[in-house]
């Protein structure tokens, strides 16, 4: 049986912007965009930003559908349903806090910025003059450079949220995890050669 990770690594998700002039793709964990029929030079920064924000929302919805399908096939329908609609109070509270989490990142050039709240309400801003400064291929590379920091910001905030959740609802389990992490760090430090 194929694992959840194998299924998600195999994902090849393609969507098109609302105006049908930009294609988005998530493949092998990487996001990319492609402009159709020289559309890159035909936008204003604000108009393109709103199209890319909508495209990001479509990519996220497609990714979540694939996630639910992979969970259903590997862990069962009950696990997938719990993932979407948690039954317990603590899990519902965690789910609501995750939905309210704000994330954001800036591209390598500093010309592009992306943000969202709970992977909804996407904003994509493009600095004025970007189209004159960046070719289409440079813009696409800059777009790719903003995705990883966005996901890093999400994981960093999610880790802090999960820590707070565990500390509140499972203090013994939380302490056990922290004790194990400290032990592993000491083991790694002891195994390093001393200079």
KEVEX-621268 format. One line per 8 residues: number of its first residue (from 1); their letters; for each residue x, y, z of N, C-alpha, C. Coordinates in nm, 2 decimals. Each point is the difference from the previous one (the first is absolute). Layout:
BEGIN
NUM) a) X,Y,Z,X,Y,Z,X,Y,Z  ...
***
This chain:
BEGIN
1) xxxxxxxx) 0.08,-0.12,0.00,-0.08,0.12,0.00,0.09,0.13,0.00  -0.04,0.09,-0.08,0.08,0.13,-0.01,-0.03,0.08,0.12  0.11,0.07,0.05,-0.01,0.08,0.12,-0.06,0.14,-0.04  -0.04,0.07,0.11,-0.05,0.14,-0.02,0.11,0.08,-0.07  0.12,-0.01,0.06,0.11,0.08,-0.06,0.03,-0.03,-0.14  0.00,-0.13,-0.04,0.02,-0.04,-0.14,-0.11,0.07,-0.09  -0.12,-0.01,0.05,-0.11,0.06,-0.08,0.01,0.15,-0.02  0.04,0.07,0.11,0.01,0.14,-0.01,0.13,0.04,-0.08
9) xxxxxxxx) 0.10,-0.08,0.00,0.12,0.03,-0.08,-0.03,-0.02,-0.15  -0.09,-0.09,-0.03,-0.04,-0.02,-0.14,-0.10,0.10,-0.05  -0.05,0.08,0.09,-0.10,0.10,-0.04,0.05,0.09,-0.11  -0.08,0.02,-0.11,0.02,0.09,-0.10,-0.12,0.08,-0.02  -0.01,0.11,0.07,-0.12,0.09,0.00,0.02,0.12,-0.09  -0.10,0.02,-0.09,0.00,0.11,-0.09,-0.13,0.08,0.01  0.01,0.13,0.01,-0.12,0.09,0.00,0.03,0.12,-0.09  -0.11,0.07,-0.03,0.01,0.12,-0.09,-0.06,0.12,0.08
17) xxxxxxxx) 0.05,0.11,-0.02,-0.05,0.12,0.07,-0.14,0.03,-0.05  -0.07,0.08,0.08,-0.14,0.03,-0.04,-0.01,0.06,-0.14  0.10,0.08,-0.04,0.00,0.06,-0.14,0.05,-0.09,-0.11  0.04,-0.12,0.04,0.06,-0.10,-0.09,0.13,0.03,-0.07  0.08,0.10,0.06,0.12,0.04,-0.06,0.13,-0.04,0.07  -0.02,-0.06,0.12,0.11,-0.05,0.08,-0.03,-0.14,0.04  0.10,-0.09,-0.02,-0.02,-0.14,0.05,0.09,-0.02,0.13  -0.05,-0.07,0.09,0.07,-0.03,0.12,0.02,-0.15,0.01
25) xxxxxxxx) 0.11,-0.04,0.06,0.02,-0.15,0.01,0.08,-0.03,0.13  -0.05,-0.10,0.07,0.08,-0.06,0.11,0.04,-0.14,-0.04  0.13,-0.02,0.00,0.05,-0.13,-0.05,0.13,-0.03,0.08  0.01,-0.12,0.06,0.11,-0.04,0.08,0.03,0.10,0.11  -0.10,0.05,0.06,0.02,0.10,0.11,0.04,0.14,-0.04  0.00,0.03,-0.13,0.04,0.13,-0.04,-0.12,0.07,-0.07  -0.01,0.13,0.02,-0.11,0.08,-0.07,0.07,0.08,-0.11  -0.08,0.02,-0.11,0.05,0.08,-0.11,-0.12,0.06,-0.07
33) xxxxxxxx) 0.03,0.10,-0.08,-0.10,0.07,-0.08,0.05,0.01,-0.14  -0.09,0.01,-0.10,0.04,0.02,-0.14,-0.11,0.10,-0.06  0.05,0.09,-0.07,-0.09,0.10,-0.07,-0.04,-0.05,-0.14  -0.12,0.02,-0.03,-0.06,-0.05,-0.13,0.00,0.12,-0.10  0.05,-0.03,-0.12,0.00,0.10,-0.11,0.05,0.14,0.04  0.12,0.00,0.05,0.07,0.13,0.03,-0.08,0.08,0.10  -0.08,-0.06,0.08,-0.08,0.08,0.10,0.08,0.08,0.10  0.12,-0.05,0.02,0.09,0.07,0.10,0.01,0.15,-0.02
41) xxxxxxxx) 0.01,0.04,-0.12,0.02,0.15,-0.03,-0.13,0.07,-0.02  -0.12,-0.07,0.02,-0.13,0.07,-0.02,-0.07,0.03,0.13  0.06,-0.02,0.11,-0.06,0.03,0.13,0.05,0.12,0.07  -0.07,0.06,0.08,0.05,0.09,0.10,0.04,-0.08,0.12  0.08,0.06,0.09,0.05,-0.08,0.12,-0.12,-0.04,0.08  -0.09,0.09,0.02,-0.12,-0.03,0.09,-0.09,-0.11,-0.06  -0.02,0.01,-0.14,-0.09,-0.10,-0.06,0.07,-0.14,0.00  0.13,-0.01,-0.03,0.07,-0.13,0.01,0.00,-0.05,0.14
49) xxxxxxxx) 0.02,0.09,0.10,0.00,-0.04,0.14,-0.13,-0.07,0.04  -0.11,0.06,-0.04,-0.13,-0.06,0.03,-0.02,-0.14,-0.07  0.04,-0.01,-0.12,-0.01,-0.13,-0.07,0.09,-0.10,0.06  0.12,0.03,0.04,0.09,-0.10,0.07,-0.05,-0.03,0.14  -0.06,0.09,0.07,-0.06,-0.03,0.13,-0.11,-0.10,-0.02  -0.09,0.02,-0.10,-0.11,-0.10,-0.03,0.06,-0.13,-0.04  0.11,0.00,-0.08,0.06,-0.12,-0.04,0.06,-0.08,0.12  0.06,0.07,0.09,0.05,-0.06,0.12,-0.11,-0.07,0.08
57) xxxxxxxx) -0.12,0.07,0.01,-0.11,-0.06,0.07,-0.05,-0.13,-0.07  0.00,0.00,-0.13,-0.04,-0.12,-0.08,0.10,-0.11,0.02  0.13,0.03,0.01,0.10,-0.10,0.02,-0.02,-0.06,0.14  -0.02,0.09,0.10,-0.02,-0.05,0.14,-0.12,-0.09,0.01  -0.11,0.03,-0.06,-0.12,-0.08,0.00,0.03,-0.13,-0.07  0.06,0.00,-0.11,0.04,-0.13,-0.07,0.09,-0.08,0.09  0.10,0.06,0.06,0.09,-0.07,0.09,-0.07,-0.07,0.11  -0.09,0.08,0.07,-0.08,-0.06,0.11,-0.09,-0.11,-0.04
65) xxxxxxxx) -0.06,0.01,-0.12,-0.08,-0.12,-0.05,0.09,-0.12,-0.02  0.11,0.02,-0.06,0.10,-0.11,-0.01,0.04,-0.06,0.13  0.02,0.09,0.10,0.04,-0.04,0.14,-0.11,-0.09,0.06  -0.13,0.05,-0.02,-0.11,-0.08,0.06,-0.02,-0.13,-0.07  0.02,-0.01,-0.13,-0.01,-0.12,-0.08,0.11,-0.10,0.05  0.12,0.05,0.01,0.12,-0.08,0.04,-0.03,-0.05,0.14  -0.05,0.08,0.09,-0.03,-0.04,0.14,-0.11,-0.11,0.00  -0.10,0.02,-0.08,-0.11,-0.10,-0.01,0.06,-0.13,-0.05
73) xxxxxxxx) 0.08,0.00,-0.10,0.05,-0.13,-0.05,0.10,-0.06,0.09  0.08,0.07,0.08,0.10,-0.06,0.08,-0.04,-0.02,0.15  -0.09,0.09,0.05,-0.04,-0.01,0.14,-0.15,-0.03,0.02  -0.08,0.01,-0.11,-0.14,-0.02,0.01,-0.08,0.13,0.00  -0.13,-0.02,-0.03,-0.09,0.11,-0.01,-0.02,0.07,0.13  0.00,-0.07,0.11,-0.02,0.06,0.13,0.11,0.10,0.04  0.12,-0.04,-0.04,0.12,0.09,0.03,-0.01,0.12,-0.09  -0.04,-0.01,-0.12,-0.01,0.11,-0.09,-0.11,0.09,0.05
81) xxxxxxxx) -0.11,-0.05,0.04,-0.11,0.08,0.06,0.04,0.08,0.12  0.07,-0.07,0.09,0.05,0.07,0.12,0.10,0.11,-0.03  0.08,-0.02,-0.11,0.09,0.10,-0.05,-0.07,0.13,-0.04  -0.12,-0.02,-0.06,-0.08,0.11,-0.05,-0.09,0.06,0.10  -0.05,-0.09,0.09,-0.10,0.05,0.10,0.03,-0.07,0.13  0.09,0.05,0.08,0.04,-0.07,0.12,-0.12,0.00,0.10  0.00,-0.12,0.07,-0.12,-0.02,0.09,0.03,0.05,0.14  0.12,-0.01,0.05,0.03,0.04,0.14,0.02,0.15,0.02
89) xxxxxxxx) -0.03,0.05,0.12,0.01,0.14,0.03,0.14,0.05,-0.03  0.10,-0.07,0.05,0.14,0.04,-0.01,0.04,0.01,-0.15  -0.04,-0.10,-0.08,0.03,0.00,-0.14,-0.07,0.11,-0.08  -0.12,0.02,0.04,-0.08,0.11,-0.06,0.07,0.14,0.03  0.05,0.01,0.12,0.06,0.13,0.04,0.14,0.01,-0.08  0.07,-0.11,-0.02,0.12,0.01,-0.07,-0.03,0.03,-0.15  -0.10,-0.06,-0.05,-0.04,0.02,-0.14,-0.03,0.15,-0.03  -0.08,0.06,0.10,-0.04,0.14,-0.02,0.12,0.09,0.01
97) xxxxxxxx) 0.10,-0.03,0.09,0.12,0.08,0.02,0.08,-0.01,-0.13  0.01,-0.12,-0.06,0.08,-0.02,-0.12,-0.07,0.08,-0.12  -0.13,0.00,0.00,-0.07,0.08,-0.10,0.02,0.15,0.01  0.03,0.04,0.12,0.02,0.15,0.02,0.15,0.04,-0.01  0.09,-0.10,-0.02,0.14,0.03,-0.01,0.04,0.08,-0.12  0.07,0.11,0.02,0.05,0.09,-0.11,0.14,-0.05,-0.04  0.02,-0.01,-0.14,0.13,-0.04,-0.05,0.03,0.10,-0.11  0.13,0.02,-0.02,0.05,0.08,-0.11,0.14,-0.02,-0.03
105) xxxxxxxx) 0.04,0.05,-0.12,0.14,-0.01,-0.04,0.03,0.10,-0.11  0.12,0.03,-0.02,0.05,0.09,-0.11,0.10,-0.08,-0.09  -0.01,0.03,-0.13,0.09,-0.07,-0.09,0.15,0.04,0.01  0.08,-0.07,-0.06,0.15,0.03,0.00,0.03,0.14,-0.04  -0.07,0.05,-0.10,0.03,0.14,-0.05,-0.06,0.10,0.09  -0.10,-0.04,0.09,-0.07,0.10,0.08,-0.11,0.06,-0.08  -0.02,-0.03,-0.12,-0.11,0.06,-0.09,-0.13,-0.06,0.02  -0.01,-0.13,0.04,-0.13,-0.07,0.02,-0.02,-0.03,0.14
113) xxxxxxxx) -0.12,0.01,0.04,-0.04,-0.04,0.14,-0.13,-0.08,0.00  -0.01,-0.10,0.08,-0.12,-0.08,0.00,-0.04,-0.02,0.15  -0.13,0.00,0.02,-0.05,-0.02,0.14,-0.14,-0.06,-0.01  -0.03,-0.06,0.11,-0.14,-0.06,0.01,-0.03,-0.02,0.15  -0.12,-0.03,0.03,-0.05,-0.03,0.13,-0.06,-0.14,-0.01  0.06,-0.10,0.07,-0.05,-0.13,-0.01,-0.01,-0.06,-0.14  0.08,0.04,-0.09,0.00,-0.04,-0.14,-0.13,0.04,-0.07  -0.05,0.11,0.05,-0.12,0.07,-0.07,0.04,0.15,0.00
121) xxxxxxxx) -0.08,0.08,-0.06,0.02,0.14,-0.01,0.14,0.03,-0.05  0.04,-0.06,-0.11,0.13,0.02,-0.06,0.02,0.14,-0.05  0.12,0.05,0.02,0.05,0.13,-0.06,0.13,-0.02,-0.06  0.01,0.05,-0.12,0.13,-0.01,-0.07,0.03,0.14,-0.06  0.10,0.06,0.05,0.04,0.14,-0.04,0.12,0.00,-0.08  0.00,0.08,-0.10,0.12,0.02,-0.09,0.04,0.14,0.00  0.13,0.02,0.03,0.05,0.14,0.01,-0.01,0.07,-0.13  -0.03,0.12,0.00,-0.01,0.08,-0.12,0.14,0.00,-0.07
129) xxxxxxxx) 0.00,-0.01,-0.13,0.12,-0.01,-0.08,0.06,-0.13,-0.02  -0.07,-0.10,0.06,0.05,-0.14,-0.01,0.01,-0.05,-0.15  -0.10,0.03,-0.07,-0.01,-0.05,-0.14,0.12,0.06,-0.09  0.04,0.12,0.04,0.11,0.06,-0.07,0.13,-0.06,0.05  0.01,-0.04,0.12,0.12,-0.05,0.06,0.03,-0.15,-0.02  -0.11,-0.08,-0.01,0.01,-0.14,-0.02,-0.06,-0.05,-0.12  0.08,-0.09,-0.07,-0.06,-0.07,-0.12,-0.11,-0.10,0.06  -0.07,-0.06,-0.10,-0.10,-0.10,0.04,0.06,-0.11,0.08
137) xxxxxxxx) 0.11,-0.06,-0.05,0.07,-0.11,0.07,0.05,0.04,0.14  0.06,0.13,0.01,0.04,0.04,0.13,-0.11,0.02,0.09  -0.12,0.05,-0.05,-0.12,0.01,0.09,-0.04,-0.14,0.05  0.00,-0.10,-0.09,-0.04,-0.13,0.04,0.09,-0.06,0.10  0.13,0.03,-0.01,0.10,-0.05,0.10,-0.03,0.07,0.13  -0.03,0.13,-0.01,-0.02,0.08,0.13,-0.13,-0.06,0.06  -0.10,-0.03,-0.08,-0.12,-0.06,0.06,0.03,-0.13,0.07  0.08,-0.09,-0.06,0.04,-0.12,0.06,0.07,0.02,0.14
145) xxxxxxxx) 0.08,0.11,0.00,0.08,0.03,0.12,-0.09,0.05,0.12  -0.12,0.04,-0.03,-0.09,0.04,0.11,-0.08,-0.11,0.07  -0.01,-0.12,-0.07,-0.08,-0.11,0.05,0.06,-0.07,0.11  0.13,-0.03,0.00,0.07,-0.07,0.11,0.00,0.08,0.13  0.03,0.13,0.00,-0.01,0.07,0.12,-0.14,0.01,0.06  -0.10,0.01,-0.09,-0.14,0.00,0.05,-0.03,-0.13,0.07  0.04,-0.12,-0.05,-0.02,-0.12,0.06,0.08,-0.02,0.13  0.13,0.06,0.00,0.08,0.00,0.12,-0.07,0.08,0.11
153) xxxxxxxx) -0.06,0.12,-0.04,-0.07,0.08,0.10,-0.12,-0.08,0.06  -0.07,-0.07,-0.09,-0.11,-0.08,0.05,0.04,-0.11,0.10  0.11,-0.07,-0.04,0.04,-0.11,0.09,0.06,0.05,0.13  0.07,0.11,0.00,0.05,0.06,0.12,-0.12,0.04,0.09  -0.10,0.07,-0.05,-0.11,0.04,0.08,-0.09,-0.12,0.04  -0.01,-0.10,-0.09,-0.07,-0.12,0.04,0.07,-0.07,0.11  0.13,-0.02,0.00,0.07,-0.06,0.11,-0.02,0.07,0.13  0.00,0.13,0.00,-0.02,0.07,0.12,-0.15,-0.02,0.05
161) xxxxxxxx) -0.09,0.00,-0.09,-0.14,-0.02,0.03,-0.02,-0.14,0.06  0.06,-0.10,-0.06,-0.01,-0.14,0.05,0.06,-0.01,0.14  0.12,0.06,0.02,0.06,0.00,0.13,-0.10,0.06,0.11  -0.06,0.11,-0.03,-0.09,0.06,0.09,-0.12,-0.09,0.02  -0.05,-0.06,-0.10,-0.11,-0.09,0.01,0.03,-0.12,0.08  0.12,-0.06,-0.02,0.04,-0.12,0.08,0.02,0.04,0.14  0.06,0.11,0.03,0.03,0.05,0.13,-0.13,0.02,0.08  -0.10,0.05,-0.07,-0.13,0.02,0.07,-0.08,-0.12,0.02
169) xxxxxxxx) -0.01,-0.09,-0.11,-0.10,-0.11,0.01,0.07,-0.13,0.03  0.13,-0.01,-0.01,0.07,-0.13,0.04,0.14,0.04,0.06  0.00,0.06,0.12,0.12,0.04,0.05,0.11,-0.11,0.02  -0.05,-0.12,0.04,0.09,-0.11,0.02,0.07,-0.04,-0.13  -0.09,-0.01,-0.11,0.05,-0.04,-0.13,0.10,0.11,-0.05  -0.04,0.13,0.02,0.09,0.11,-0.04,0.13,-0.01,0.07  0.00,-0.02,0.13,0.13,-0.01,0.07,0.08,-0.12,-0.05  -0.06,-0.11,-0.03,0.07,-0.12,-0.05,0.07,0.03,-0.13
177) xxxxxxxx) -0.07,0.07,-0.09,0.05,0.04,-0.13,0.12,0.09,0.02  -0.01,0.11,0.09,0.11,0.09,0.02,0.12,-0.07,0.06  -0.03,-0.09,0.10,0.11,-0.08,0.06,0.08,-0.08,-0.11  -0.08,-0.06,-0.09,0.07,-0.08,-0.10,0.08,0.09,-0.09  -0.05,0.11,-0.04,0.07,0.10,-0.09,0.13,0.04,0.07  -0.01,0.03,0.13,0.13,0.04,0.07,0.10,-0.11,0.01  -0.05,-0.12,0.02,0.09,-0.12,0.01,0.07,-0.02,-0.14  -0.08,0.01,-0.11,0.06,-0.02,-0.13,0.10,0.11,-0.03
185) xxxxxxxx) -0.03,0.12,0.04,0.10,0.11,-0.02,0.13,-0.02,0.07  -0.01,-0.05,0.13,0.12,-0.03,0.08,0.08,-0.12,-0.07  -0.08,-0.10,-0.05,0.07,-0.11,-0.07,0.08,0.05,-0.12  -0.07,0.08,-0.08,0.07,0.06,-0.12,0.12,0.08,0.04  -0.01,0.08,0.10,0.11,0.08,0.05,0.12,-0.09,0.04  -0.03,-0.10,0.08,0.10,-0.09,0.05,0.07,-0.08,-0.12  -0.08,-0.03,-0.10,0.06,-0.07,-0.12,0.09,0.08,-0.09  -0.01,0.13,0.01,0.08,0.09,-0.08,0.15,0.00,0.04
193) xxx) 0.09,0.00,-0.09,0.14,0.01,0.04,0.03,0.13,0.07  0.07,0.00,0.11,0.04,0.12,0.07,0.13,0.06,-0.06  0.00,0.13,-0.02,0.12,0.06,-0.06,0.07,0.09,0.10
***
